[in-house]
């Protein structure tokens, strides 16, 4: 995001347009062309290998004293290693090869480094790709050097840290470890899983779907913040394959199972890769209910524009595409559109579609609460408060689980600073909640 005023005079000039030079023997990879281009690719890779050998991103740090120990590292592990060496005064204990460009592998630079070492430790997060490449290189060149890497301290799981690298170096240097063992987690600490935001329209949809289908349906999820519907009490994600897979995987599941299948997908994911799956479902006459959660933006990754956004937000830079028109144009006849926060209308639409055969699409509309506040400048003038404590209020807590709810002793309260004024709780438990004017 740009912050502050923009000096448009300081922006670079646009690149000049150039005529395209037709060259099908280069740009149209039919088999005969592909075979020739493979030879060109080999030539380019040879040039890339030479660039790796000379790259300023691949550096060797030589200690003042003589040593036959070496460390090869890449990625963020370089920072952990630098901190661990400096903090413990170990800079002179080993030569260090930092690889900032690892593909193609700078083999000659690595071999020259290995020739000066008897033992080499490879530090890299994740899978031991670099370690295996170096082991192969040592075997192929017949080098007399011992390669070490992953162990029970630095595994291929999770992220590294300066503490973990220090512990590994201490073992490798055969030194007393200067850092304490990490404390084990307290057994009774409450979990803090990621959660749908207070006032998220997806929560209202998931709550309503669960009220109607419960565990008598299978839920196919997709990539987006709505994936967080997998958490209790909503539990509306039974499986997830990849972006755009909710309708495709859901169609296959519907063919193989005897239960209803509901496929959830966001508006931006629908445009990205959901339409092809829907076309397949229509063509093959699958029995699946697709719920398109249209919150008017690409919420999960930073509110980037998508074809379905409000046109007055996009201005003249692009054309608006209507999801309902697209769905009907793809051959879906059972289509409904409702406001996500209207629980009565949402319930009626779901009940109407529940027992119908074929592909059905329900579009639920409500702006992402963060996007509405930050970009659309919309805030609700009221917040919810608990008007009557008791079983109805607690049922709403247990079934809706809005993050604005909290327990105060035996009572349920609403944090007004978190409440967005969606008023779903007033519809779920009308006897327990009421609206109050937002203060301040």
Number of C-alpha atoms within 10 A of each C-alpha: 4 5 5 6 6 9 7 7 7 7 8 7 7 6 6 5 6 6 5 6 6 8 8 10 13 13 11 11 13 11 9 10 14 16 12 13 16 11 11 13 13 11 12 12 14 13 13 17 19 16 14 23 20 13 15 11 13 18 15 16 14 16 14 11 9 12 15 15 21 24 25 26 23 20 15 15 21 19 13 19 26 15 18 23 18 11 13 13 10 15 19 17 19 24 25 25 22 21 23 17 18 17 12 15 18 20 17 14 16 19 16 10 18 26 13 16 21 15 17 25 21 22 27 24 22 14 12 15 10 21 21 14 13 20 15 12 16 19 12 9 9 9 15 13 19 14 20 15 18 18 9 7 12 20 16 15 9 9 13 19 18 17 19 19 21 21 22 22 20 18 13 14 14 9 10 10 16 12 12 8 10 8 6 6 7 7 6 6 7 7 6 6 8 9 16 19 20 19 22 24 26 27 23 24 24 21 22 22 20 17 13 15 17 14 13 12 19 22 24 26 30 25 20 18 18 24 23 21 23 17 14 12 15 23 17 27 22 12 17 17 13 12 16 26 26 29 32 23 21 29 29 15 21 20 15 9 12 11 15 20 26 29 24 30 29 30 26 28 22 26 18 14 15 22 18 17 19 27 18 15 21 20 12 12 14 22 24 29 29 23 25 23 24 27 24 22 23 22 21 15 9 10 15 11 16 21 19 21 22 17 14 8 11 15 10 9 8 11 14 16 15 12 18 17 11 13 19 13 10 16 13 19 14 17 19 17 18 18 17 27 24 19 19 14 14 23 16 13 17 20 14 12 18 17 11 13 14 18 25 23 25 21 23 24 21 18 22 22 21 19 18 16 14 11 10 12 9 13 15 13 12 18 21 24 22 22 14 16 15 14 11 16 23 18 14 22 21 13 15 21 20 23 17 18 20 14 11 9 7 9 13 19 20 19 14 17 10 15 22 23 21 21 22 23 26 18 16 21 19 17 16 22 24 18 16 14 12 16 9 3
